[in-house]
Amino acid sequence: MKTEIAVIAKAQELPAKHIYDMGFMELSQPGNFIEYDGYNNSFGKRPHNKGQLPPGCASVAFTVENLDNLKLEFVGKT
């Protein structure tokens, strides 16, 4: 969907009514979702290493009862 995000527009020195692409992915539990926003290139290209994503903000958290029940292969363990 397309919507105004005034706080981001202000940070990018754009009009408060600037329109951004935005989406939501609902998860199985009520009230749980992932939000993703599409920002423009008003700050220019962000430098990054070959094969890596450009820098940006990303945050997501999930709660599960027991990770062992998910049968996942983890990249690393602490």
PEFEN-V700242 format. One record per residue. N is the residue number from 1. RES is the residue in one small letter. SS is DSSP state (helix for helix, strand for strand, loop for the rest). D_CENTER is the distance of its C-alpha to the mean C-alpha in whole Angstrom. Layout:
n=[N & N]
res=[RES & RES]
ss=[SS & SS]
d_center=[D_CENTER & D_CENTER]
//
This chain:
n=[1 & 2 & 3 & 4 & 5 & 6 & 7 & 8 & 9 & 10 & 11 & 12 & 13 & 14 & 15 & 16 & 17 & 18 & 19 & 20 & 21 & 22 & 23 & 24 & 25 & 26 & 27 & 28 & 29 & 30 & 31 & 32 & 33 & 34 & 35 & 36 & 37 & 38 & 39 & 40 & 41 & 42 & 43 & 44 & 45 & 46 & 47 & 48 & 49 & 50 & 51 & 52 & 53 & 54 & 55 & 56 & 57 & 58 & 59 & 60 & 61 & 62 & 63 & 64 & 65 & 66 & 67 & 68 & 69 & 70 & 71 & 72 & 73 & 74 & 75 & 76 & 77 & 78]
res=[m & k & t & e & i & a & v & i & a & k & a & q & e & l & p & a & k & h & i & y & d & m & g & f & m & e & l & s & q & p & g & n & f & i & e & y & d & g & y & n & n & s & f & g & k & r & p & h & n & k & g & q & l & p & p & g & c & a & s & v & a & f & t & v & e & n & l & d & n & l & k & l & e & f & v & g & k & t]
ss=[loop & strand & strand & strand & loop & helix & helix & helix & helix & helix & helix & loop & loop & loop & loop & loop & loop & loop & strand & strand & strand & strand & strand & strand & strand & strand & loop & loop & loop & loop & loop & loop & strand & strand & strand & strand & strand & strand & loop & loop & loop & loop & loop & loop & loop & loop & loop & loop & loop & loop & loop & loop & loop & loop & loop & loop & loop & loop & loop & loop & loop & loop & loop & loop & loop & loop & helix & helix & helix & helix & loop & loop & loop & loop & loop & loop & loop & loop]
d_center=[15 & 15 & 16 & 16 & 14 & 17 & 16 & 13 & 16 & 19 & 17 & 17 & 21 & 20 & 22 & 21 & 21 & 19 & 17 & 13 & 12 & 10 & 10 & 10 & 11 & 14 & 15 & 19 & 19 & 20 & 17 & 14 & 11 & 8 & 6 & 4 & 6 & 9 & 10 & 14 & 16 & 18 & 18 & 19 & 18 & 16 & 19 & 18 & 20 & 21 & 19 & 16 & 13 & 13 & 12 & 9 & 6 & 5 & 6 & 8 & 11 & 14 & 18 & 20 & 24 & 25 & 23 & 26 & 27 & 23 & 25 & 23 & 23 & 21 & 21 & 22 & 24 & 25]
//
